[in-house]
Amino acid sequence: MGDRKKLLIVEDGLVYRVKRLTVVLRAAAESALQGTGVTGPQHLTLMALAANPGVSNATLARRSYVTPQTMNVIIQGLESAGLVERVEATDSRREIALRLTDEGRRRMTAGQKRIVEVEAAALAFLPAGERGAFLDHLDACSTSIETATAAPIRKRTRP
């Protein structure tokens, strides 16, 4: 009985609930993306590149909360599939930039339609007028934690 009580306390916590949501959303997204030829991390990378053409691998890694090495593996897979290409950067600070190919844009668009359906299902319990506020609360929670810890949450680093 004592173990069950401890487990309930964990299950009632924010960290447990956010982790559960993350696991469920990721599984639903991966399932939705089947047939598009891209994984969840690849889809997010295509979305980031569509929003920020010419961005570098390092910037993508920072914005995605992954290591540059992990992002490099994702980019290599996308590049070998012909979904992204490396181009000479117009910015003198970088030599190489990344951008979507036409096929990359097509797959990103197809995947995004499926992801929108997953997100709609996740928010279906809320009246339409409350969905924006809910997302704002999630953002505020992240900001609150960053402020309380006196440092922004950075990408994970390996030990």
C-alpha positions in Angstrom: 0.0 0.0 0.0 2.8 2.4 0.8 4.4 1.9 -2.6 1.0 2.7 -4.3 0.7 5.9 -2.3 4.2 7.0 -3.4 3.3 6.1 -7.0 0.2 8.2 -6.9 2.2 11.2 -5.7 4.5 10.8 -8.6 1.6 10.5 -11.0 0.0 13.6 -9.6 3.1 15.7 -10.3 3.7 18.0 -13.2 6.9 16.3 -14.4 5.1 13.0 -14.7 2.1 14.5 -16.5 4.3 16.5 -19.0 6.4 13.4 -19.7 3.3 11.3 -20.3 1.9 13.9 -22.7 5.3 14.0 -24.5 5.4 10.2 -24.9 1.8 10.0 -26.1 2.2 13.0 -28.5 5.4 11.6 -29.9 3.9 8.2 -30.5 0.9 9.7 -32.2 3.0 11.9 -34.3 5.3 9.0 -35.4 2.2 7.0 -36.3 0.7 9.9 -38.2 3.9 10.4 -40.2 4.1 6.8 -41.3 3.9 6.7 -45.1 5.5 10.2 -45.5 9.0 8.8 -45.5 10.1 11.0 -42.5 10.4 10.5 -38.8 9.2 12.9 -36.1 12.6 14.5 -35.6 13.1 14.8 -39.4 9.7 16.4 -39.8 10.5 19.0 -37.1 13.8 19.7 -38.9 12.0 20.2 -42.2 9.5 22.5 -40.5 12.4 24.6 -38.9 14.1 24.8 -42.3 10.9 25.9 -44.0 10.5 28.7 -41.4 14.2 29.6 -41.5 15.8 29.0 -44.9 19.5 29.1 -44.9 19.9 28.3 -41.2 23.0 26.4 -40.0 23.1 23.0 -38.5 24.3 24.5 -35.2 21.3 26.9 -35.0 18.9 24.0 -35.9 20.4 22.0 -33.0 20.0 24.8 -30.5 16.4 25.5 -31.5 15.5 21.7 -31.4 17.2 21.1 -28.0 19.5 18.4 -29.4 23.2 18.2 -29.7 24.9 19.3 -32.9 25.9 15.7 -33.4 22.3 14.5 -33.2 21.2 17.2 -35.6 24.0 16.3 -38.0 22.7 12.7 -38.1 19.2 14.0 -38.8 20.5 16.3 -41.6 22.5 13.5 -43.1 19.4 11.3 -43.4 17.4 14.1 -44.9 20.2 15.0 -47.3 20.7 11.4 -48.5 16.9 11.2 -49.1 17.1 14.4 -51.2 14.9 16.4 -48.8 17.5 19.1 -47.9 20.6 20.4 -49.6 23.6 22.3 -48.4 24.2 25.6 -50.1 26.8 28.3 -49.9 25.6 30.8 -47.2 25.2 34.4 -48.1 26.1 35.3 -44.5 29.9 35.6 -44.2 29.8 34.0 -40.7 29.0 30.6 -42.1 30.3 28.7 -45.1 27.4 26.2 -45.5 23.7 26.7 -45.0 20.7 24.3 -45.4 17.5 24.6 -47.3 14.6 22.4 -48.3 14.4 20.8 -51.7 11.1 20.7 -53.6 10.6 17.1 -52.4 11.5 18.1 -48.8 8.8 20.8 -48.9 6.3 18.3 -50.4 6.9 15.8 -47.6 6.9 18.5 -44.9 3.5 19.7 -46.1 2.1 16.2 -46.2 3.4 15.5 -42.8 2.2 18.8 -41.3 -1.4 18.0 -42.4 -1.2 14.8 -40.4 0.5 16.5 -37.4 -2.3 19.2 -37.3 -4.8 16.3 -37.0 -2.8 14.9 -34.0 -2.7 18.3 -32.3 -6.4 18.9 -32.9 -7.1 15.5 -31.3 -4.9 16.5 -28.3 -6.8 19.8 -27.8 -10.3 18.5 -28.6 -11.2 18.4 -25.0 -11.0 22.2 -24.8 -13.6 24.6 -26.2 -12.1 26.2 -29.4 -11.9 29.6 -27.6 -9.7 28.2 -24.8 -7.1 26.5 -26.9 -4.9 29.5 -27.5 -4.9 30.3 -23.8 -3.9 26.7 -23.0 -0.9 26.9 -25.3 0.0 30.3 -23.8 -0.1 28.7 -20.3 2.3 26.0 -21.5 4.7 28.7 -22.8 4.3 30.6 -19.5 5.2 27.5 -17.6 8.4 27.1 -19.5 9.3 30.7 -19.0 8.5 30.5 -15.3 10.9 27.5 -14.9 13.6 29.3 -16.9 13.2 32.4 -14.7 13.2 30.5 -11.5 16.3 28.6 -12.4 18.0 31.9 -13.5 19.0 30.3 -16.8 17.3 29.3 -20.0 16.9 25.7 -20.6 19.6 24.6 -23.0 20.1 21.6 -25.2 20.9 18.4 -23.5 24.5 17.6 -23.2 26.0 14.1 -22.9 27.9 13.2 -19.7 
